[in-house]
């Protein structure tokens, strides 16, 4: 009997060792996957973030190519219309991926409207390259939909296995690994805490307004795309989910693209589905082709706002969507946060992009109470009337030479600082950041701001308290804003 007990205990000990070893391997493998997976805002991270949204909170789901998450501003839809929206997609997303994204998305949300972006009408490749495949499939949870979206975009089973493991995408990242890969918020806590899939494209690229013939006739879209396009429409109708199909403003719009969209519109009409080509709305958007595009295919930080306002008006006029801004349950708080993040990012960029002093002062006046403006008057020789008026409105005198004082404007309140015995005017510890105003200058996280040799004037340092960052730092000399 003792021998049998010994054998059993010895066997259990071996089982425990094997189980512990397997658990260790699983832990290390999971850590390796989390750390080394590519962190793409394009595609995979937005789908992962979508899964974390509160149940029943997404009223409008936008699905498609990069035109969705660069052009459809979720902050504008919330701030101006009270629409809680989310954007999921990936660059050059084929309709096959959109189909499985939608199937996966409705497992966790019950949207009142799905908007399908239609760029895939122009994709004539039956198979996706590895980068496109990764962006349009990795964010999906493991399951049949993820396998199917990969299977529909590879040549054969061998490639499905090879691409499904994504080993190369992980293994090649050793040299570029940084803190953002390890941190839960990917090193961008303010954005990621309320992100809804959209991000601003802060570039400006002048293009010519697209031209096309009035008598363009419909041309069939590629067979594979038509197959999945119809499946998307049929899936939404079977599940009684309203569907709108849209074409985003596109600088590359031409006769062939229009012909494909006209064909897709005919199919939509066959099913009784709404189809809107916003390339026919340039005048309503007041689109400026010199200033409103980031590249030939995507709207920038100015253009996406114009487009989303027209889109929001269209949704208000044609769909029964509830304005959620007065909701007090807390379900939609993150959409308000997302709007604030996007608004401050936009304001910060526009501030940094302004070099004419009069326009700069106007932008400073429009900033919310979430901003602190630190001012040092070091030289009044070239103070313009506009700057003198701005300072006067905030009780800052520029009638006398530099007297060593510093000023802080926050909303309508101006605070005057005198240096202490250590030469310190103001100090603020905010989260992980440290802002200091002292005799030797203004510092943010130990980095000195506004060191511009040969330029003395009125120094501005603008701190965005909401995003915990310096929005801008410059010196106004005469009619210009100078930056280091």
VENLINSUL-V903435 format. One record per residue. N is the residue number from 1. RES is the residue in one letter. PHI is phi as a letter, one per 30 degrees, with the letter a starting at -180 (* if undefined). PSI is psi in radians with two decimals (999 if undefined). D_LAST is the distance of its C-alpha to the last C-alpha in whole Angstrom. Layout:
# VENLINSUL-V903435
N | RES | PHI | PSI | D_LAST
N | RES | PHI | PSI | D_LAST
This chain:
# VENLINSUL-V903435
1 | X | * | -0.78 | 85
2 | X | d | -0.67 | 82
3 | X | d | -0.71 | 82
4 | X | d | -0.75 | 81
5 | X | d | -0.73 | 78
6 | X | d | -0.76 | 77
7 | X | d | -0.76 | 76
8 | X | d | -0.80 | 75
9 | X | d | -0.70 | 72
10 | X | d | -0.68 | 71
11 | X | d | -0.75 | 71
12 | X | d | -0.65 | 69
13 | X | d | -0.71 | 67
14 | X | d | -0.69 | 66
15 | X | d | -0.75 | 65
16 | X | d | -0.73 | 62
17 | X | d | -0.79 | 61
18 | X | d | -0.77 | 61
19 | X | d | -0.74 | 59
20 | X | d | -0.71 | 57
21 | X | d | -0.77 | 56
22 | X | d | -0.67 | 55
23 | X | d | -0.70 | 53
24 | X | d | -0.79 | 51
25 | X | d | -0.76 | 50
26 | X | d | -0.72 | 50
27 | X | d | -0.81 | 47
28 | X | d | -0.69 | 45
29 | X | d | -0.74 | 45
30 | X | d | -0.72 | 44
31 | X | d | -0.74 | 41
32 | X | d | -0.73 | 41
33 | X | d | -0.80 | 41
34 | X | d | -0.77 | 38
35 | X | d | -0.72 | 36
36 | X | c | -0.11 | 36
37 | X | d | 2.45 | 36
38 | X | d | 2.33 | 33
39 | X | c | 1.40 | 31
40 | X | c | 2.10 | 31
41 | X | d | -0.45 | 30
42 | X | d | 1.76 | 32
43 | X | j | -1.53 | 36
44 | X | d | -0.73 | 37
45 | X | d | -0.56 | 34
46 | X | d | -0.59 | 35
47 | X | d | -0.68 | 39
48 | X | d | -0.71 | 39
49 | X | d | -0.62 | 37
50 | X | e | -0.69 | 40
51 | X | d | -0.44 | 42
52 | X | d | 0.00 | 41
53 | X | d | 2.54 | 41
54 | X | e | 2.44 | 44
55 | X | e | 2.32 | 47
56 | X | i | 0.37 | 48
57 | X | c | -0.33 | 44
58 | X | c | 1.92 | 43
59 | X | d | -0.66 | 45
60 | X | b | 2.13 | 43
61 | X | c | 2.17 | 42
62 | X | c | 2.22 | 40
63 | X | b | 2.41 | 41
64 | X | l | -2.62 | 40
65 | X | d | -2.95 | 38
66 | X | d | -0.35 | 34
67 | X | d | -0.42 | 34
68 | X | d | -0.95 | 35
69 | X | d | -0.08 | 33
70 | X | c | -0.51 | 30
71 | X | c | -0.58 | 32
72 | X | c | 1.84 | 34
73 | X | d | 1.84 | 31
74 | X | d | -0.50 | 33
75 | X | d | -0.72 | 31
76 | X | d | -0.75 | 33
77 | X | d | -0.63 | 36
78 | X | d | -0.90 | 36
79 | X | d | -0.66 | 34
80 | X | c | -0.40 | 36
81 | X | b | -0.17 | 39
82 | X | i | 0.49 | 40
83 | X | c | 2.00 | 40
84 | X | d | 1.83 | 40
85 | X | c | 2.81 | 39
86 | X | b | 2.49 | 38
87 | X | c | 2.17 | 37
88 | X | b | 2.44 | 38
89 | X | l | -2.90 | 38
90 | X | a | 2.76 | 37
91 | X | e | 2.33 | 36
92 | X | h | 0.74 | 39
93 | X | d | 2.12 | 41
94 | X | d | 2.83 | 44
95 | X | d | -0.45 | 47
96 | X | d | -0.78 | 49
97 | X | d | -0.70 | 46
98 | X | e | -0.68 | 45
99 | X | d | -0.84 | 49
100 | X | d | -0.51 | 49
101 | X | d | -0.79 | 45
102 | X | d | -0.78 | 47
103 | X | e | -0.71 | 50
104 | X | d | -0.67 | 48
105 | X | d | -0.65 | 46
106 | X | d | -0.03 | 49
107 | X | d | -0.45 | 51
108 | X | c | -0.19 | 48
109 | X | b | 2.80 | 48
110 | X | b | 1.34 | 50
111 | X | d | 2.57 | 48
112 | X | d | -0.30 | 49
113 | X | a | 2.40 | 47
114 | X | c | 2.28 | 46
115 | X | c | 2.10 | 44
116 | X | c | 2.11 | 44
117 | X | d | 2.40 | 42
118 | X | c | 0.31 | 44
119 | X | e | -0.51 | 41
120 | X | d | -0.23 | 44
121 | X | e | -0.37 | 46
122 | X | c | 0.12 | 45
123 | X | d | 2.01 | 45
124 | X | c | 0.13 | 48
125 | X | c | 2.25 | 47
126 | X | d | -0.35 | 50
127 | X | b | 2.55 | 48
128 | X | c | 2.57 | 44
129 | X | d | 2.87 | 42
130 | X | e | -0.70 | 41
131 | X | d | -0.77 | 38
132 | X | d | -0.72 | 39
133 | X | d | -0.76 | 42
134 | X | d | -0.89 | 40
135 | X | d | -0.50 | 37
136 | X | c | 0.22 | 40
137 | X | b | -0.50 | 43
138 | X | d | -0.64 | 41
139 | X | d | -0.32 | 40
140 | X | d | 2.51 | 44
141 | X | d | 2.66 | 46
142 | X | d | 2.23 | 49
143 | X | l | -3.02 | 52
144 | X | d | -0.65 | 53
145 | X | d | -0.67 | 51
146 | X | d | -0.75 | 48
147 | X | d | -0.72 | 51
148 | X | d | -0.68 | 52
149 | X | d | -0.57 | 48
150 | X | d | -0.76 | 48
151 | X | d | -0.64 | 52
152 | X | d | -0.13 | 51
153 | X | b | 0.31 | 48
154 | X | b | 2.88 | 50
155 | X | d | -0.70 | 52
156 | X | a | 3.14 | 55
157 | X | d | -0.67 | 55
158 | X | d | -0.76 | 54
159 | X | d | -0.58 | 51
160 | X | d | -0.79 | 51
161 | X | d | -0.78 | 51
162 | X | d | -0.84 | 49
163 | X | d | -0.54 | 46
164 | X | d | -0.53 | 47
165 | X | d | -0.45 | 46
166 | X | h | 0.56 | 43
167 | X | d | -0.75 | 43
168 | X | d | -0.64 | 41
169 | X | d | -0.52 | 38
170 | X | d | -0.86 | 38
171 | X | d | -0.53 | 39
172 | X | d | 0.13 | 36
173 | X | c | 0.11 | 34
174 | X | e | -0.75 | 34
175 | X | d | -0.43 | 31
176 | X | c | 0.05 | 29
177 | X | d | 2.33 | 30
178 | X | b | -3.04 | 27
179 | X | e | -0.60 | 27
180 | X | d | -0.44 | 27
181 | X | d | -0.47 | 31
182 | X | c | -0.63 | 32
183 | X | d | 2.50 | 31
184 | X | d | -0.57 | 33
185 | X | c | 0.23 | 30
186 | X | h | 0.48 | 29
187 | X | i | 0.13 | 26
188 | X | b | 1.23 | 25
189 | X | d | -0.66 | 27
190 | X | d | -0.81 | 26
191 | X | d | -0.87 | 27
192 | X | d | -0.41 | 30
193 | X | d | -0.40 | 32
194 | X | b | 0.27 | 32
195 | X | d | 2.42 | 31
196 | X | b | 0.43 | 34
197 | X | j | -0.27 | 33
198 | X | c | 2.51 | 31
199 | X | b | 2.55 | 27
200 | X | d | 2.50 | 25
201 | X | c | 1.72 | 23
202 | X | d | 1.22 | 20
203 | X | b | 2.77 | 20
204 | X | b | 2.19 | 22
205 | X | b | 1.97 | 24
206 | X | d | 2.33 | 26
207 | X | b | 2.97 | 30
208 | X | c | 2.56 | 34
209 | X | d | 2.29 | 36
210 | X | e | 2.52 | 38
211 | X | b | 2.48 | 42
212 | X | b | 2.75 | 45
213 | X | d | 2.57 | 49
214 | X | d | -0.45 | 51
215 | X | c | 0.48 | 54
216 | X | d | 2.37 | 52
217 | X | c | 2.68 | 55
218 | X | e | 2.44 | 54
219 | X | b | 2.26 | 54
220 | X | e | 2.47 | 54
221 | X | d | 2.84 | 51
222 | X | e | 2.54 | 52
223 | X | e | -0.80 | 55
224 | X | d | -0.75 | 53
225 | X | d | -0.70 | 50
226 | X | d | -0.69 | 53
227 | X | e | -0.87 | 55
228 | X | d | -0.50 | 52
229 | X | e | -0.80 | 51
230 | X | d | -0.66 | 55
231 | X | d | -0.66 | 55
232 | X | d | -0.84 | 52
233 | X | e | -0.81 | 54
234 | X | d | -0.66 | 57
235 | X | d | -0.80 | 55
236 | X | d | -0.70 | 54
237 | X | d | -0.67 | 57
238 | X | d | -0.55 | 59
239 | X | c | 0.18 | 57
240 | X | h | 0.75 | 57
241 | X | c | 2.06 | 53
242 | X | e | 2.42 | 52
243 | X | b | 2.33 | 50
244 | X | b | 2.33 | 48
245 | X | c | 2.28 | 46
246 | X | b | 2.69 | 43
247 | X | c | 2.11 | 42
248 | X | d | 2.66 | 38
249 | X | e | 2.33 | 36
250 | X | b | 2.11 | 36
251 | X | d | -0.31 | 34
252 | X | c | 0.16 | 37
253 | X | e | 2.25 | 40
254 | X | b | -3.03 | 43
255 | X | d | -0.73 | 46
256 | X | d | -0.75 | 47
257 | X | d | -0.79 | 45
258 | X | d | -0.69 | 46
259 | X | d | -0.70 | 50
260 | X | d | -0.73 | 49
261 | X | d | -0.62 | 48
262 | X | d | -0.64 | 51
263 | X | d | -0.77 | 53
264 | X | d | -0.60 | 51
265 | X | d | -0.67 | 52
266 | X | d | -0.72 | 56
267 | X | d | -0.75 | 56
268 | X | e | -0.74 | 54
269 | X | d | -0.61 | 57
270 | X | e | -0.62 | 59
271 | X | c | -0.07 | 58
272 | X | i | 0.58 | 57
273 | X | c | 2.48 | 54
274 | X | d | 2.30 | 51
275 | X | b | 2.17 | 49
276 | X | b | 2.13 | 46
277 | X | c | 1.83 | 44
278 | X | d | -0.01 | 41
279 | X | d | -0.12 | 40
280 | X | c | 0.10 | 43
281 | X | c | 0.40 | 41
282 | X | e | -0.74 | 38
283 | X | d | -0.73 | 39
284 | X | d | -0.57 | 39
285 | X | d | -0.24 | 36
286 | X | h | 0.77 | 34
287 | X | d | 2.25 | 33
288 | X | c | 1.93 | 30
289 | X | d | -0.17 | 30
290 | X | d | -0.40 | 27
291 | X | b | -0.29 | 25
292 | X | c | 0.11 | 27
293 | X | c | 2.56 | 27
294 | X | c | -0.55 | 25
295 | X | a | -3.02 | 27
296 | X | d | -0.36 | 31
297 | X | c | -0.22 | 32
298 | X | b | 2.49 | 30
299 | X | d | 2.68 | 29
300 | X | c | -2.87 | 25
301 | X | d | -0.42 | 24
302 | X | d | -0.81 | 25
303 | X | d | -0.66 | 28
304 | X | d | -0.52 | 30
305 | X | d | -0.73 | 30
306 | X | d | -0.79 | 32
307 | X | d | -0.79 | 34
308 | X | d | -0.55 | 35
309 | X | d | -0.70 | 36
310 | X | d | -0.71 | 38
311 | X | d | -0.79 | 39
312 | X | d | -0.73 | 40
313 | X | d | -0.73 | 42
314 | X | d | -0.75 | 44
315 | X | d | -0.73 | 44
316 | X | d | -0.66 | 45
317 | X | d | -0.42 | 48
318 | X | b | -0.15 | 49
319 | X | b | 2.64 | 49
320 | X | c | 1.40 | 51
321 | X | c | 2.29 | 47
322 | X | d | 2.42 | 47
323 | X | d | 1.99 | 44
324 | X | c | 0.08 | 43
325 | X | d | -0.44 | 41
326 | X | c | 0.08 | 44
327 | X | d | 2.31 | 45
328 | X | c | 0.20 | 45
329 | X | d | -0.30 | 46
330 | X | j | -0.10 | 43
331 | X | d | -0.54 | 43
332 | X | c | 0.26 | 40
333 | X | e | -0.65 | 38
334 | X | d | -0.42 | 36
335 | X | d | -0.62 | 35
336 | X | d | -0.72 | 34
337 | X | d | -0.76 | 32
338 | X | e | -0.73 | 31
339 | X | d | -0.73 | 30
340 | X | d | -0.72 | 28
341 | X | d | -0.84 | 26
342 | X | d | -0.67 | 25
343 | X | d | -0.75 | 25
344 | X | d | -0.65 | 22
345 | X | d | -0.71 | 20
346 | X | d | -0.85 | 21
347 | X | d | -0.71 | 20
348 | X | d | -0.77 | 16
349 | X | d | -0.80 | 16
350 | X | d | -0.61 | 17
351 | X | d | -0.84 | 15
352 | X | d | -0.43 | 11
353 | X | c | 0.05 | 13
354 | X | c | 2.16 | 14
355 | X | c | -0.21 | 13
356 | X | c | 2.18 | 16
357 | X | e | -0.72 | 16
358 | X | d | -0.79 | 20
359 | X | d | -0.63 | 19
360 | X | d | -0.79 | 16
361 | X | d | -0.62 | 19
362 | X | d | -0.72 | 21
363 | X | d | -0.69 | 20
364 | X | d | -0.68 | 19
365 | X | d | -0.43 | 23
366 | X | d | -0.08 | 24
367 | X | d | 2.61 | 22
368 | X | d | 3.12 | 25
369 | X | d | -0.08 | 26
370 | X | d | -0.03 | 24
371 | X | c | 2.48 | 21
372 | X | c | 2.21 | 20
373 | X | c | 2.00 | 18
374 | X | c | 2.28 | 17
375 | X | b | 2.34 | 16
376 | X | b | 2.10 | 16
377 | X | c | 1.76 | 17
378 | X | c | -0.35 | 17
379 | X | a | 2.11 | 18
380 | X | c | 0.16 | 20
381 | X | d | -0.73 | 21
382 | X | c | 0.54 | 19
383 | X | d | 2.14 | 20
384 | X | d | 2.90 | 21
385 | X | d | -0.66 | 24
386 | X | d | -0.74 | 23
387 | X | d | -0.70 | 20
388 | X | d | -0.69 | 23
389 | X | d | -0.75 | 25
390 | X | d | -0.83 | 23
391 | X | d | -0.69 | 23
392 | X | d | -0.66 | 26
393 | X | d | -0.41 | 27
394 | X | c | 0.39 | 26
395 | X | h | 0.64 | 28
396 | X | c | 2.02 | 25
397 | X | d | 2.40 | 26
398 | X | b | 0.59 | 24
399 | X | d | -0.19 | 27
400 | X | b | 2.79 | 26
401 | X | d | 2.97 | 24
402 | X | e | 2.16 | 22
403 | X | c | 0.18 | 24
404 | X | i | 0.02 | 22
405 | X | d | 2.81 | 23
406 | X | b | 2.72 | 20
407 | X | b | 2.61 | 21
408 | X | b | 2.18 | 21
409 | X | c | 2.24 | 22
410 | X | b | 1.84 | 24
411 | X | i | -2.18 | 26
412 | X | c | 0.02 | 28
413 | X | c | 2.29 | 28
414 | X | c | 2.25 | 26
415 | X | c | 2.34 | 26
416 | X | c | 2.30 | 26
417 | X | c | 2.41 | 25
418 | X | c | 2.53 | 26
419 | X | d | 2.49 | 25
420 | X | d | -3.01 | 28
421 | X | d | -0.39 | 29
422 | X | c | 0.13 | 27
423 | X | i | 0.33 | 24
424 | X | c | 2.21 | 23
425 | X | c | -0.80 | 23
426 | X | a | 2.50 | 22
427 | X | b | 2.40 | 23
428 | X | b | 2.21 | 23
429 | X | c | 2.08 | 24
430 | X | b | 1.87 | 24
431 | X | i | -2.17 | 26
432 | X | c | 0.11 | 24
433 | X | c | 2.72 | 21
434 | X | b | 2.06 | 20
435 | X | c | 2.26 | 18
436 | X | b | 2.32 | 18
437 | X | c | 2.04 | 18
438 | X | b | -3.14 | 19
439 | X | e | -0.63 | 19
440 | X | d | -0.11 | 16
441 | X | k | -2.96 | 14
442 | X | c | 2.32 | 13
443 | X | b | 2.47 | 14
444 | X | b | 2.05 | 15
445 | X | h | 0.81 | 17
446 | X | i | 0.04 | 16
447 | X | c | 2.18 | 12
448 | X | d | 2.39 | 11
449 | X | c | 2.68 | 8
450 | X | i | 0.74 | 6
451 | X | c | 1.64 | 6
452 | X | b | 1.67 | 5
453 | X | e | 2.35 | 9
454 | X | i | 0.09 | 11
455 | X | b | 1.91 | 10
456 | X | c | 2.37 | 13
457 | X | a | -2.28 | 14
458 | X | c | 2.03 | 14
459 | X | c | 2.34 | 12
460 | X | b | 2.29 | 12
461 | X | b | 2.09 | 12
462 | X | c | 2.04 | 14
463 | X | c | 2.13 | 17
464 | X | d | 1.77 | 19
465 | X | d | -0.55 | 22
466 | X | d | -0.77 | 24
467 | X | c | 0.00 | 22
468 | X | h | 0.94 | 21
469 | X | a | 2.81 | 17
470 | X | d | 2.03 | 14
471 | X | d | -0.70 | 14
472 | X | a | 2.75 | 11
473 | X | b | 2.14 | 8
474 | X | a | 3.02 | 7
475 | X | b | 2.22 | 9
476 | X | c | 2.11 | 12
477 | X | b | 1.95 | 13
478 | X | i | -2.15 | 17
479 | X | c | 0.12 | 17
480 | X | b | 2.70 | 13
481 | X | c | 2.14 | 10
482 | X | c | 2.47 | 7
483 | X | b | 2.65 | 4
484 | X | d | 999 | 0
